[in-house]
Amino acid sequence: MQDQDQFLAVLQNDGVPVPDRTSAIPQPLATVIDRALIDNPDIYYKSAAEFKQALFNSIL
């Protein structure tokens, strides 16, 4: 994988879920972040307002 273009690797591979990278982020917030990064097959949060509300709800 070292010979692969780094930007192409980011675009072609699924991201590593937040809880797999660090335990410092609370699970509800990690879930919101992971969902925000979903764009295949569809974008999870359809608007900034929806994402903002999910962030707000995750820290309550």
Sequence and secondary structure as in RCSB ss.txt:
>XXXX:A:sequence
MQDQDQFLAVLQNDGVPVPDRTSAIPQPLATVIDRALIDNPDIYYKSAAEFKQALFNSIL
>XXXX:A:secstr
 TTS HHHHHHHS    HHHH SSS HHHHHHHHHHT  SSS SS SHHHHHHHHHHHT 
